[in-house]
């Protein structure tokens, strides 16, 4: 997850968001990350956030979890 995402479609971003969320849930207890990722998904689907920005934000949410724990 260290590389910058390139141009992508919303569908590609949604697939990557699903993989990020799945990997996150596999690590155990998930507190604020699930609602935060859901908001990223809503912003992407509503056009408030472009696909690249959505992936970057989702990765930061996960990184924040690892920095916290």
KAHU-V239286 format. One record per backbone hydrogen bond with DSSP energy under -0.5 kcal/mol. CO is the residue of the C=O (numbers start at 1). NH is the residue of the N-H. Records with the same first field share a line. If there is no record, write none. Layout:
# KAHU-V239286
CO = NH, NH
This chain:
# KAHU-V239286
9 = 13
10 = 14
11 = 15
12 = 16
13 = 17
14 = 18
15 = 19
16 = 20
17 = 21
18 = 22
19 = 23
20 = 24
21 = 25
22 = 26
23 = 27
24 = 27
25 = 28
32 = 36
33 = 37
34 = 38
35 = 39
36 = 40
37 = 41
38 = 42
39 = 43
40 = 44
41 = 45
42 = 46
43 = 47, 48, 49
44 = 47
50 = 54
51 = 55
52 = 56
53 = 57
54 = 58
55 = 59
56 = 60
57 = 61
58 = 62
59 = 63
60 = 64
61 = 65
62 = 66
63 = 67
64 = 68
65 = 69
